[in-house]
């Protein structure tokens, strides 16, 4: 995966080592540049170049699950983006040896953007 991470960093013109959690790049990159309260439209402009994305609408919170470097649950670096009222609430990732995200009930694609 390191080659894929380096290729992505080069495409974005950033250095992996300049961000937290280099092993989980681009998670630390997003963590640094996306502030809580960022609108969903802006998140969609920044969180790009993924292999797959799924979404879930769930009452108070909405979720997107981004897959980097692979489309399969067990092979991908997965980053969960949590929204409240169309604004970024939290980012999460998971340890590659301990899958903690379930995609039950998720649909393929991005959440609808807000005007």
Secondary structure, DSSP 8 states (H G I E B T S, - for coil): -HHHHHHHHHHHT--GGGSS-GGGTTHHHHHHH--TT-BHHHHHHHS-S-SEEEEEEETTEEEEEEEES-SSTTTSEEEEEEEETTEEEEEEE-BTTB-----TT-EES------
